[in-house]
Amino acid sequence: MVRPYLPLNALRAFEAAARHLSFTCAAIELCVTQAAVSHQVKLLEQRLGVTLFRRLPRGLMITEEGLALLPSLQEAFDRMADMLERFEGGHVREVLKLGAVGTLAVGWLLPRLQDFQERHPFVDLRLSTNNNRVDIAAEGLDYTIKFGNGAWHDIEADALFEAPLSVLCIPSIARQLKSLGDVAHQTLLRSYRADEWPRWFETAGVLPPPIRGLVFDSSVLMVEAALQGAGIALAPPLMFSRQLAAGALVQPFPIHISKGSYWLTRLKSRSITPAMQMFRNWLLDMAAQMPQPAEN
């Protein structure tokens, strides 16, 4: 199939003029004369057989035909610019789109990402966070890191590691906790998983109190509230090791519960690219180095 000739200079001149609504400003951006921009736009209008701008005494007004052409043209130029930016030093930077639970992203993944970037400098990793509820297809993600049991419809899942939950609080509150039963008399910060605190009290052998109060959709927010003295969090110590090491947080009891594991997931229909394979191998290697959780 022979593709029709594309008047790229004319298309670029139109796109710039449409953004600025000015031939003069477009000319400055493109480093050409105002007359050259006007000429290229006129050539494009003749080629298409439509009027793209109404020439006004002080600028331009884009026509309906121009408005119809502009979005597709801008998208095409953006895609070309993105592709050209991916070339570096004779190599092509491959984009990898990753979604991750915010708690894991902040508490575990970010401190390790420099290692991945040093090993694979030509992978352009784009990270977004979520609260474990994400549509991998709708968001165009290559991978997501999710928390759960690994059973998701049409999803291929690789187990990473468990992150058991335990009581975390600031030192001044920890000093008030002489026994496991004292936890029941504190303000208990909750996640949207309503069974977590009852499970902890059952494991601790303590009658659970009525649990009311703030509900958080992220352990990061919950622990931030705990750091501000708002109450006791039930969260994974693994993800808050820096705060624990600094003494800002305390884990007053060794009791913990496990509600699932972290998983690297992708759509089964998604073909694995070289960048995806490199990231998967690296992540599984990092996960294999994690210590296994101790039994209560």
HURA-V148114 format. One record per backbone hydrogen bond with DSSP energy under -1.0 kcal/mol. CO is the residue of the C=O (numbers start at 0). NH is the residue of the N-H. E is the energy in kcal/mol with one decimal. If there is no record, write none. Layout:
co & nh & e
CO & NH & E
CO & NH & E
This chain:
co & nh & e
5 & 7 & -2.1
6 & 10 & -2.5
7 & 11 & -2.8
8 & 12 & -2.1
9 & 13 & -2.4
10 & 14 & -2.4
11 & 15 & -2.3
12 & 16 & -2.4
13 & 17 & -2.5
14 & 18 & -1.7
15 & 19 & -2.1
16 & 20 & -2.3
20 & 59 & -1.2
21 & 25 & -1.7
22 & 26 & -2.3
23 & 27 & -1.9
24 & 28 & -2.1
25 & 29 & -2.3
26 & 31 & -2.1
32 & 36 & -1.8
33 & 37 & -2.3
34 & 38 & -2.4
35 & 39 & -2.3
36 & 40 & -2.4
37 & 41 & -2.2
38 & 42 & -2.2
39 & 43 & -2.1
40 & 44 & -2.5
41 & 45 & -2.2
42 & 46 & -2.2
43 & 47 & -2.5
44 & 48 & -2.0
44 & 49 & -1.2
51 & 62 & -2.2
53 & 60 & -1.8
58 & 55 & -2.3
60 & 53 & -3.1
62 & 66 & -2.5
63 & 67 & -1.8
64 & 68 & -1.6
65 & 69 & -2.2
68 & 72 & -1.7
69 & 73 & -2.9
70 & 74 & -2.4
71 & 75 & -2.2
72 & 76 & -2.4
73 & 77 & -2.5
74 & 78 & -2.3
75 & 79 & -2.1
76 & 80 & -2.6
77 & 81 & -2.5
78 & 82 & -2.1
79 & 83 & -2.4
80 & 84 & -2.1
83 & 86 & -1.4
85 & 92 & -5.5
87 & 90 & -1.6
90 & 87 & -3.1
93 & 123 & -2.8
95 & 125 & -3.0
96 & 141 & -2.2
96 & 142 & -1.8
97 & 127 & -2.3
98 & 144 & -2.2
99 & 129 & -1.7
100 & 104 & -2.6
101 & 105 & -2.5
102 & 106 & -2.5
103 & 107 & -2.4
103 & 108 & -2.8
104 & 109 & -2.6
108 & 111 & -1.9
108 & 112 & -1.1
111 & 115 & -1.1
112 & 116 & -2.6
113 & 117 & -2.3
114 & 118 & -1.9
115 & 119 & -2.5
119 & 122 & -1.6
121 & 93 & -2.7
122 & 124 & -1.2
123 & 95 & -2.3
125 & 97 & -2.7
127 & 99 & -2.1
129 & 101 & -2.6
134 & 138 & -2.2
135 & 140 & -2.1
136 & 139 & -1.1
142 & 98 & -2.2
143 & 264 & -3.5
144 & 100 & -1.4
145 & 262 & -3.0
147 & 260 & -2.6
151 & 154 & -1.6
153 & 267 & -2.2
155 & 265 & -1.8
157 & 263 & -2.6
160 & 261 & -2.8
164 & 256 & -2.0
165 & 234 & -2.1
167 & 232 & -2.6
168 & 249 & -2.7
169 & 173 & -2.3
170 & 174 & -2.0
172 & 175 & -1.6
173 & 176 & -1.5
175 & 177 & -1.2
178 & 181 & -1.1
179 & 182 & -1.4
180 & 183 & -1.0
181 & 184 & -1.4
182 & 185 & -1.8
186 & 231 & -2.9
189 & 215 & -2.8
191 & 193 & -1.1
192 & 195 & -1.6
194 & 198 & -2.0
195 & 199 & -2.2
196 & 200 & -2.7
197 & 201 & -2.2
198 & 202 & -2.4
199 & 203 & -2.4
200 & 205 & -2.7
213 & 189 & -1.6
217 & 221 & -2.1
218 & 222 & -2.8
219 & 223 & -1.8
220 & 224 & -2.1
221 & 225 & -1.9
222 & 226 & -2.7
223 & 227 & -1.3
224 & 229 & -2.5
225 & 228 & -1.8
231 & 188 & -3.0
232 & 167 & -2.6
234 & 165 & -2.5
235 & 238 & -1.5
236 & 239 & -1.6
239 & 243 & -2.0
240 & 244 & -2.7
241 & 245 & -1.9
242 & 247 & -1.4
242 & 248 & -1.6
249 & 168 & -1.9
256 & 164 & -3.3
260 & 147 & -2.6
261 & 159 & -2.8
262 & 145 & -2.3
263 & 157 & -2.7
264 & 143 & -2.2
265 & 155 & -3.0
266 & 269 & -1.6
272 & 276 & -2.4
273 & 277 & -2.3
274 & 278 & -2.4
275 & 279 & -2.6
276 & 280 & -2.5
277 & 281 & -2.2
278 & 282 & -3.0
279 & 283 & -2.6
280 & 284 & -1.8
281 & 285 & -2.3
282 & 286 & -2.6
283 & 287 & -2.0
286 & 289 & -1.7
